[in-house]
């Protein structure tokens, strides 16, 4: 199982809406509005790294109100 943490910057005031939209994506296991450099953090899982990449590029990055994202691939213990 491939996992990643996606750090997201949103348009001002759109944090809650983006977190709700992320929650509709099956691969998004958790989504949180946070304070600090980023506005939303999402934990995603997929059956492969190719599928994980596809989710980030074709679903998350193309969502409205997302200005930028940084993806951290989780390295298993």
LINQUI-V486619 format. One record per residue. SS is DSSP state (H for helix, E for strand, - for the rest). OMEGA is omega in radians with two decimals (none if undefined). NEAR is the number of other ideal C-beta (glycine too) atoms within 8 Angstrom. Layout:
BEGIN
ss=SS omega=OMEGA near=NEAR
ss=SS omega=OMEGA near=NEAR
END
This chain:
BEGIN
ss=- omega=3.10 near=5
ss=E omega=-3.14 near=12
ss=E omega=3.07 near=10
ss=E omega=3.01 near=12
ss=E omega=-3.11 near=11
ss=E omega=3.12 near=14
ss=E omega=-2.94 near=11
ss=E omega=2.96 near=14
ss=E omega=-3.11 near=9
ss=E omega=2.95 near=12
ss=- omega=-3.11 near=6
ss=- omega=3.09 near=4
ss=- omega=-3.07 near=4
ss=- omega=-3.06 near=9
ss=H omega=-3.12 near=10
ss=H omega=3.14 near=7
ss=H omega=3.13 near=8
ss=H omega=3.12 near=15
ss=H omega=3.11 near=13
ss=H omega=3.11 near=8
ss=H omega=3.11 near=10
ss=H omega=-3.13 near=13
ss=H omega=3.13 near=8
ss=- omega=-3.14 near=6
ss=- omega=-3.06 near=11
ss=- omega=-3.11 near=3
ss=- omega=3.10 near=11
ss=E omega=-3.10 near=13
ss=E omega=3.11 near=6
ss=E omega=3.06 near=6
ss=E omega=-3.08 near=10
ss=E omega=2.92 near=8
ss=E omega=-3.08 near=7
ss=- omega=3.05 near=8
ss=- omega=3.11 near=2
ss=- omega=-3.10 near=4
ss=- omega=-3.13 near=3
ss=- omega=-3.11 near=10
ss=- omega=-3.10 near=9
ss=E omega=3.04 near=14
ss=E omega=3.12 near=11
ss=E omega=3.04 near=14
ss=E omega=-3.12 near=12
ss=E omega=3.10 near=16
ss=E omega=3.07 near=9
ss=E omega=-3.07 near=12
ss=- omega=3.13 near=5
ss=- omega=3.10 near=7
ss=H omega=3.07 near=8
ss=H omega=3.12 near=6
ss=H omega=3.10 near=11
ss=H omega=3.11 near=16
ss=H omega=-3.13 near=8
ss=H omega=3.13 near=10
ss=H omega=-3.12 near=13
ss=H omega=-3.05 near=14
ss=H omega=-3.00 near=9
ss=H omega=-3.14 near=7
ss=H omega=-3.01 near=11
ss=H omega=-3.07 near=16
ss=- omega=-3.13 near=9
ss=- omega=3.14 near=6
ss=- omega=3.07 near=10
ss=- omega=3.06 near=4
ss=- omega=3.03 near=9
ss=E omega=-3.13 near=12
ss=E omega=-3.10 near=6
ss=E omega=3.07 near=6
ss=E omega=3.04 near=11
ss=E omega=-3.11 near=7
ss=E omega=3.10 near=9
ss=E omega=3.12 near=8
ss=E omega=-3.14 near=9
ss=- omega=3.06 near=8
ss=- omega=-3.11 near=4
ss=- omega=3.13 near=3
ss=- omega=none near=2
END
